[in-house]
Amino acid sequence: MMFFYRLFFAPSLILMLPLVALFNAKVSEGLRLRRKRRTYPEFQQRPIWIHASSGEFEYAKSVVRELKNTYPSLPIVVTYFSPTYAKNAENFPGVDFALPLPLDLPGPVSFFLKRIQPRLLLLSRTDFWPEVLTQTRKQNIPIHVFSYTQKSPERMSLLARWATRWRLNMVDHIHCVSEEDKANIEALKSKTPTDVLGDTRYDQVRFRLDQPKDLPHLLKPSPDIPCLVAGSTWPEDETVLLAAVKPLLASGRLQLILVPHETDAKHLDAIKIQLAAQQMDFVLFSARESWQPDQVLLVDEVGCLAELYSWGDMAFVGGSFKKTVHSVMEPLGAGLKTFVGPLHLNNREAIEFQSVRCAGHKAVTAIHDSDSWRAEIEKHTLPDLQVFKLDLKKEFATRMGAAKNLVTSIGRTTIGL
């Protein structure tokens, strides 16, 4: 299979990239970063290499932190495929060197391995590149995948099952999230040793919530009225949201913090138009002014959503009326009763936590329209939500510890110290 991959698939893919880059800024930036001349550090010890394609770096952060706590002198190199997370990886504490993954061709991969000389490759969830894996294994560098999830083979085509089994057999060990994932891997007849260590993203979310940025105290919601934080919203979400909460805000039964996914002028202006059409008043977060329960706090800044979830009692996670829901982990980690729209099947936790009950209520509830959503909100009182929050935080805590489990598992034998 590698013969055909090297002869046909990889060259065809690579040759297409310059053409795609003409129309796609992200691809263009990725090629620029790979052409960039860089000075490779001379490490005193062979580093651990972590690859996280893009958003998968969120799963790697707690692993970097745990590795540095356990092996403080051991260098850590991080590669990424998408340039979206380039600065994030480069500036993250504990990462000694970060760069884009080389293009999956024999020459670039060989050069990279010769310069880095890693002792271990940790793959964060996805992004199995055949040339990278083949050459890494040829150099007797162990390859472990962590926080891996696997859907049932029954839901996959014959070709997809074959391709998945092929790529899993190219690594040395799989650390998956759940027993269900392990059973699905075994059903694929993968030969790779597999164990269940949990999901490292839980550790990162808890760490992020425990290290909050300072926000203006003046903007905190009233503690006497339930507050709904709507995070990462799109226009499709906002249309349903505002219609649902309007009477609740007007009657002083709810407060709303609205955090759009995009905070450019075009999106903010569209929200303001919707608010005016609903005859709803608002205060901009950047104005640093106090706001009343019947006003919407419209957040026009980025980077503070986790802290805002900590201010709330309930949450709505956007994207779920547009195409795919964004991550629900932060509101769940903050203990919030969480609502999602109908388009949430892409998110594992959005599905899983619908069967988790806290204080007699589902941790996550899927809603489909404004009226049913309003009815769901009205079921919750403030004392009820406070008990709910404590219960959900306890449930969330039971799922933490995967990063420590991983570092313990790879241990001295695999790391070689």
N, C-alpha and C positions, 0 to 999 in steps of 0.2 A: 504493500500500500504506500509506503514512504517513497518508493521509486516513482510511482505515478504522481504522488503529491509534489515531489521535487521537480518532476519533468513538466507537468501541466498546470496543476492547481495554483501552487505558490507563485510561479512567474506570471500567470495570467492575472492573479489578484494584484500583485505588485505593479504590473504595467498599467493597470486601470487607475491606480491611485492619483497620478498627476492629472489625468483627465477629470476625475471626480473633484480634485482640489480646486479646479477652475470655478466650480459652482458651490463648493462647500468650504466655508471658512475654517471649520474645525479640522477637516482633513488637511487643508493647506497648512494650518499651524502645526499639526502633527508631523508633517513632512519637514517643516522648517526646523523643529526641535531635533529631529533625527539627523539633519544635515549639520547641525550646530557643532562647532569644534569645542570640545570640553577637555579639561585636565582631570584625569582619573587619579583619585587619591592612592597613596601607597599605604595600605593598612598593615599594621603590625601583626594582625591575626586575620585569618580567612573569615570573611563576613557571612552573616546570614542574609540571604536574598529573599525578599518578599515581593511578589508581583500582585498588583491590584489594578484591574483594567481601568476603572474610573471610580464610580460610586462605591465599588467594592473596597475602596480604601477605608471607608467607615468601619468595615469589619476588621481591618488590619490594625487600626489605631490602638485598640486595647492590647493586641498581640505585641506591637512594638513596645508599648509601655511595660508589659509584663516581662518581656525579654530583657529590657534594660534594667528592670528591678532585680532580675535573677542573675544576669550576666552583664554587669555594667560596662565591662571593658570590651565587650564583643561588638564589632561594627555591624551596622544594619544598612543594607542597600535596598532601596525600593524602586521598582520599575512600574510604569503605568503605560497603558496603551493610548487612551484618550488624553489630549492636552488639558481637558477640563480640570483635572485634579493635579496638574503639574505644580502649581505654587503651593497647594495644600500639602503635597508630599514633600516638597523641598523644604518647607518651613516647619514641618511637624517635629516637635521635640523628640529626640531619640533616633531620628533618621540621620545617618551620617552622610549619605550620598543618594541622590534621586535622579533618575533620568528615564527617558522613554524606552520601552522595550524595543530592541532592534527589530527591523523587518524580518519576517520569518523565512530567511534565505541562509544557506550554509555559510557564506562569507561573513555577513554581519553578526550572526549568532556566534560563530567561532571566535571572532575578534572580541566580542563582549565577554564571553566566558574566560578567555585568556587574560583579559584585563582585570576582571572582577575576582575570579577564582573563588567562587562561593563554596561554603562547606555544606549548605543545605538550601533548597528552594521551597518556600512556603507559598502556595497558590491560594489567594483569597477567593473562594467560591467558584469562580469561572475563569474563562480565557485560557483554554488549553491550545497552545500553538505547537503543532507537531514537530517542526524543526527544533524549536527551543527545547522541547521535552526529550527528543531523541538524542540531541547532542549532550544535554545535561546528564542523562542516564549513562551515556557512553563514557563520561568522565567520572562515573561512580559517585555522582552527587545525588543524595537522596531527595526525592520530590514528595512533599506532603500537601494535600489539599485540606483546607479547614473551612468550617461553617458551610459545608456542602449540603445541598438539598437535591433530591431526585424525585421526580414525579413517577407515578406508576407506569410501568411498561405497557400496561393495557391501554393507556391513553396516548401511546406513541405509535408511529408508523414503523413498519419493519426496517426501513432505512434508518430512521432516527434511533431505533434501538441498537442497530449495528454500529452506527457512528458513535453513540454514547459509550457503548461497551469498549470500542476501540480506544477512545481517548482515556477512559478510566484505566484501562490496562497499561497505559503509558506512564502512570505514576506509581509510587511505591506504597503509599498509604493514604487512605481517605478517612478524614475525621468529619463525620456528618452531624447534622443537627438533632435528629430524632431516630427512634427505633423504626418508625415508618420509612424514613429515608434509607436506613440500612436494609430493611426488607426489600425495598424497591431496587436497590443496588444489587442485592443477591439474586433477585428475580431476573436481572439482566444477565446473570451468569458472569459477572465480573470476577476476575481472578485476584483483584487487588485487596489486601487486608483492609478491613473497615471496622471502625468503632464509632461510638456515639459520645460526643463531647459537648454538644450544645452549640449555641449561636453566640459568637463573640460580639455581635452588635449590641446585645443587651448590656454588656459591660461598658461599652463606649457611651451608650445613651445615659446610663446611670452616672458615669463620670462627668459627662457634659452637664447634666442637671445639677450635679453637686458642686460644679465650678461656675456659677452663674456670673454673667457680666452685670455691672451696675446699671440699673435703669432708673429713670426719674421717679422718685417716690410719689410725686404729685399726680402721676398718671395711673397709679394703682386703682383698680376698681373698688367699689364699695364692698365691704365684707358682709353686708346684710342682704345682698341680692345675688342670686346665682349669675356667674359670668361664663359666657360661651366664647371660646377663642376659635375663630375660623382661620386655619392656617393653610398657606400655599394654594390660595383659591384662584380660579380662572373665571372669566365672565359667565360661563355656563353654570358654575357653582353659585356665583353671586346672585343670579336671577332667582334661583330656588331659595337660597338662604334669606335674602332680604324679605321676600314675600312671607316666609315662614315666621320670622322673628318680629316683624313690624308691630303687630298688636301686643306682643309680649313686652317690647321696649316701651311702647306708648303707655302701657298700664303699670310700668315699674316692676314687672315680674322677671326681667332678664336684662343683663348687660351684654354688649357685643364688642369684642375686639376683632377687627377684620384685618387679616394679614395677607395681602395678595401675593401670588407667586412672583409676578413681575411688578416692579415698582416704578416703571418708566412713566413718563407723563401721559402717554396715550392710554395706558391701562387705568391709571388713577383718574384721569378725566372721565373715562367711561363709567367708573364706579360712582363718581360724583353725579353724573347724569342720572344713573339709576337711583341714587339716594334722593335726588331732587324729585324724580318721578314718583317715588314712594312717599314723598313729603317727610323724609327722615333727615334730621340734623346730624352733623358729624364734627369731630375735632381731629385735626391731623396730629399724628404722633410727634412729628418734628416741631410742632408749635410749643410743645412742653407746657400745655395748659391743662388744668383740671377739666374733667368731663362729667356730665350728668348721666344717670342711668338711661334716660331716653335718647341719648346721643350715641352714635357709633364712633368708637376710637379707630380711626383709619390709619394703619401703620404704613408710612411711606419711607421706611428705612429697612435695610437688610441686616441679617445676622443676629437677630434677637428673638427669634421664634421660640426657642427652647425656654428662655426666661419668661416669655409671655404665657406659654403653656403652664408654667408654675404659678401664674397669677389666676388661672382659671379654675372652673369647677366642671365644665363640659368642653368638648372640642368637636370641631368638624374638620376633616382632612380633605383638602381640595384635590381636584383632578378627577374625582369620582363621579362627576356629572359631565366630564369632558371626554376622557379617553381611558386613563389609568390613574388610580389613586396614588398619592404620594405616601411616604412611610408614615405608619401610625405609631411607631415605637415611642417617639418622644411624648406625645400626649398620654400614652399608656404608662410610660415610666413616671410621668408626673401624677398619675393616679386619676386621670380625667375620664369621665363617661364620654365615650368617643362615638361619633356618628360618621358614617361614610355613605356616599351615594351608591347607585347600582353598579357602577363600573369599578369594582374593587377586587375582582378575582385574580388580578396580577399580584396581589399582596398577601403573603402567607399569614401574617399576623392579623390582618383585617378579617380573614376567614376564621382563623383559629380562635381568636378571642371572642367571637360571637357565641362560643359554647362555654366561655368562662363567666361565671356569675359572681358578682360582688354585691353585698347588701341586697340580695334578691333581684338584681338587674343584670342584664348582659353587659359585659365590658365594652363590646362594640355592637352597635345596632346599625343595620343597613336601612336607609330611607330612600323613598322613590319620588316624593313630591312634597310640596310645601305644607299642605294640610296635615298629612300623616306625620311629618317631622315635628310640626308644632304640637301635635297631640302627644308625641313621645317626650318632648321637652317638658310639657306640663305634668308628666307623671312624677317628676323629680322635685323634691323639696331640698332646701339648703342643708338641713340636718342630715337628710338621707344621703346627699352627695358627699358630706364630710365623712360619714362612715364608709361610703363607697370608696372614697379616695384611699383611706387607710387599708382597706381590704385589697384593693388593686395593687398598691405598692408592695404589699406582702407577696402577692402572687407574682409580680414582676421580679422580685428579689429571688424567688425560687429558681428562676431561669438564668441567673447570672453565674459567673465563674468559669465560662468556657475558655477564656484566654489563659487563665491559670491552669486549667485542665490540659490545654494544648501544650504549654511550655513544660509542664510536668511530664506529659506523655512523650514528647520528643527527647527530653532528658539528656543525660550525659552521653548515652550510647549514640544517638543520632547526631547531636550537635558536635560530639567529639571533643569535649573538654574534660 
